[in-house]
Amino acid sequence: MTSASPAAQSAPDPLLRLAPELGAEAWRRQLAADARRGLTRSPKSLPPKYFYDDRGSELFETICELPEYYLSRTETAVLADIAAAVVAQVAPTQLVELGSGASRKTRLLLDALVARGPGAWYVPIDVSDGALHASAARLREAYPGLGVHGIVADFEPGPPSLPPAARRLVAYLGSSIGNFVPPTDAHLLRALAARLQVGDALLLGVDLVKREDILLAAYDDAAGVTAEFNRNVLRVINRLLDADFDPAAFDHVVRWDAATASIEMHLRARRAHRVRLAALDLSITFAAGETIHTETSRKFTRASVTALLAASAFRLTRWDEAPGGTFALALATLAAPS
């Protein structure tokens, strides 16, 4: 069989760029350092970013469709009402999204962005290579005139370098900022501000303080999807660090901490046992009932969001709440230094 001629081969798409700034080996080394640090201290902990391999990203998309998980549908409803007005106010040429996932809600902003005319770019940033590639391909089909510059990166230390743009709108949705406890939340936003220009804007989704029973149900659904999502971090460690965690040996536990206005997710050992992480030459002992703290999800008020933004060089310019005050989208502009 002869190979296809150059003319017969499909040309690269000039409006689709994928930048794997976070390589697989660098991610494994980062996980190794975090696992060694978090699993050898008391209480044990793991960062939530390791939920999101391709399987974890799929599970989270399923969670967003669950009846108990009000966050996604409530944020989508608010975004549908304000997307056009936000884009008109900011007038961006580039939409950047932190933790883009499947980019479903983002399409509301993209609709408004492409309606302004040609030349717009979308820059999704996500740790999941598979989710980012699949999403970018779908978006190029849905928006033929939209450029997509996907970046596979861990933005926890700070967002990666961004393609040049006259004006940017950065979307950080899903109340994911709540996974960062103070002062790391302000550190992240300040690092973002350092990548932006005066006049660029941030659209921040924030889950608001509400009744404890509603919050607990959202993170402990009846179908057990969130439990599997929580346990997925153990499967990631098994695969990347040659460990022998038995995910079934851990219960999914959710707690509400009123003092810090935070939901906490933990994995609790059902029995005393030992786990071997061969890649680290490390054995970890668990007592019956001992936990691994896997995620914090802080809840906000308008006052706490305003203070966080102000501490990060952003100025709140628009605040839109869902009916009943369950969720809000905060638009903030990067202010000139004083």
N, C-alpha and C positions, 0 to 999 in steps of 0.2 A: 504494500500500500504506500502510495506517495503522500507526502505531507501537503497540506493546503498551502496555496500560494499566499504571499503576504497580503495581496488584495482581497483574498477570500476570507482571511482571518478578521475577526471583529476588532475594530480600532478601540483603543482605550477611551473611556468616557472622560472628556475634559472637565466635566462638572462633578466628578466623583473622585475624592481623594481620601485615602485612609492612612493614617499615621500611627503605627504601633509604637508609641513612645515607651510603653511599658512592655518589655519582652517577657516571655514565659519564665525564663531563668531568673530574671530580676524579681518577678512576682513571687517565685518559689523561695528565693533568699529572704525576701521581706516577710513572708509567712513564717519561715523558719525562725527568724529573730523574734517575731511577735509571739509565736507559739511557745518558744523557750521561755521568754520573759513572762508571759501571762499564765502559763500552766505550772510554773515552778513557784509562784507566790501564793499567798493566802490573803483574801479569797482569790480563786482562780478566775481568769477572764480571757476573752478573745475579742478582737475588734470585729464589728459587724460587717466590715467591707468584705470579709472572706465568705459570707453567705453567697456572694454573687459570681459563682461560676455560671456556665451556661444553664445547668439544671436549676441553680438557685434563682437565676433571672426568670426562668419559666415559672417556677413556683410563685415568685413575687407577682408576676402578671396574673396568675390565677387568684392570688389573695386579693388583688385589686377589684376582682369581680364578685367577691363574696358579699353576702348581705350584711354581715357584721362590720365589714371594713368600709365605713362611711367616708373615709378620707378621700379616696380617689374620686368617687362619684360626686361628692360635694365640691371638691376643688374643680372638677371638670365643669360643673354647673356655673360656678362663679366665673371661671375662665371664659366660658362661652358668652357670658354677658359683657365682659370687659375687654376681650382680646383686641378687638378692632380699635377701641379707644386708647388702649395702652400703646399699641403700635403707632397710632396716629400721634400720640403725645411724644413718644421717644424718637420716632422717624429713623429707625435703625436700618443699616444696610446689611447687618450681620446679626443673626440670632445664635447665641451660644447657650448650650444646655449642659449643666452639671448633672451627672447621673442620669443620662438620657434614657436608658432602658429601651423599650419598644417605641418611644416617642409618640405615644398615642394622644395624650392630652396636648402635646406640643403642636399637633396639626391645627389646632384652633389659632395659635399664634402664626403658624406658617401660612394659613389661608389669608390672614390679614397682611402678612409680610409680602407675599407674592402679588397680592392685589395692588400694591403700591407701584409695581412696575418691575422690569427685568433687572438682573444684576445682583439679586439678593443671595446670601449664603447662609447656610445652617451649619453650625459647628457642634455636633453632639460629642460629649466626652463621657466615657464609661469604662469601667474596669473589665467588663465582659466583652472579649473579642467577638464571640459568636453573635451576641445580641446586637452589637454595634454594626457588624457587617450586614446582618439580615435587615436591620432597620434602615440602614443607608440605602440598600438596594431597593427596598419598597418605596422609600421616599423619592428616589430618582424617577421611579415609574409614575408615582402619583403627581409629582411636580416637575414636569420636563424642563422648565426654565430655571429651577432652583439648583444652585451649587451646594454640594454636601461635602464637607471636610471633616470626616470623623477622626477622633483621636482616642486611641486606647491608652488610658492613663489612670493612675491613682491620684486624684486631686486632693487627698487629705492633707499632704504637706503644703499644698498650694496648687492652683491650676497650672497646666503647662502653658508654654508660649502659644499665643493665639495668632491666626492669620491676620494681616493688617485689615483695617476697616475704618470707614469714615465715622461710623457711629454704631455702637453695639448695644444690644439688649441681652442681658444674661438671665436665663430662667433657671431657678433652683427650686423645683416643685416638690410636692409630696411631703412637705415638712421634714425633709431629710436633714435640714440644719439642726433639728432636734436630737440627732444622733451624736452631736458634739457637745460635751459638757463644758461649761465655762472653765477657763478662758479660751479653750480650743475653738469654740464657735467664732469668737471675735478674731482669733488668729487666722482662721480660714478666710473670713471675709476681708480682712486686711490684705492677705496675700492675693485675693482676687482683685481688690482695688488697685494693687500694684501693677496688674496686667492691663488695666483699663485707662481711659482718658477721661478728663473732666467732661461731664455731660453724658457719659455712658450711663446705663441704667441697669438695675437689678430688680427682677420680679421674683419675690420670695414667697413661697407657699408655707403657711404656718398653721398647725393644728392648735386650737385654742383649748384652754382649761374647761372641763365639763364634768358631768357626773361620772363617778368612778365605775359604775356598772357598764356604761357605754364604752369607756376606754378599755376595760378588761376584756370585754367581748370582742372588740376589734383586734386584739392581739392573741386571742385564744378561741378561734372559731370552732363551731360545732363539728365541722368536717375534718378538722385536724390538719388543714393545709399549713397553717402557720407553725404548727409543731414540726412538721416535716421540713419546712423552711429553716427552722431553728437547728434541727439536727443535721441539716445539710453541711454546716460548717465542719462537722466531724468527718463527713465523707470527703470533703475537700482536703482535710489534713491526712486522711488515710491515703488518698491518691497522690498527693504531692510530697508527702513526707514519709511515705511507707510506714504508716501507723496501723494499729489494729483496734481502733475504737469500734465498739459495737453500739451503733446509734440507738438500738432498741433497749440498751441498758440505761438510757437517760430519759427522764420525764421532762416535758416542756412545762416551764413554770413562769407565770406572769404576775408581777407585783406592781402596785401603785404606791409611789412615795409622795405623799402630799407635801412634805417639807421642801422637796425640790421640784414639785409639779412634773414628775417623770414616771413613765411606764418603764419597767425593767423586765427584760427577758433573761431567763436562766435555763441551763440544762442541769438537772438534778440526778445524781447517780442513784439508781435503785438499790444497789448493793455495793459492798466493798469489793474493789477489784484493782487491777493494775493494767496500765496501757503502755505499750512500747511504741516509741517513735524512732524507727530504725535509722532514718536519715539524720537524726540528731544524736544518735547513740544515747537516748534518754528514755528512762522509764518514769511514769507518773502514777502515783498511788492515789486512789479515791476512797474515801470513807463513805459508808452508806449515808445518803442524804446530802453529801457535799455537792456544791454547785459550781458551775462555770457561768459567769456573767457574760452574756453574749451581745446584749444591746441595751442602750438607754434611749428612750424617745421622749424628750422633754416637750411639754405643752406650754403655750404662750398666752400672754395678754398683749393688748396693743401697747401698753406702757413698756413691757419687757422687750418687745420687738423694736420699738423706737429707740430704746436705750442701746440695744445691741447694734443697730445700724449706725447710730451716732458714734459709738466706740470704734466703728470700722470705717469711718470716713464717708459714710453714706447719709443722705438726708431723705427722710420719708416724704414723698410727694403725693401718694395716693394710698388709700386703705379701703379695701372692699371685703365685707363680711358676708358669709352665707346667712340665710334666715336662721334666727335662733342663736347666732353668734358661735357656730360650731367650728368654723374654719375661716381663714382670711388669706387674701393675697395682698402683699405689701409691695408697692412700687417705690423704689428709692433711686435717687440720682447721686452719682459720685460728685462730691462737692470739691470746690477748689480748696487747696490747703490754706489754713488761716495764717 
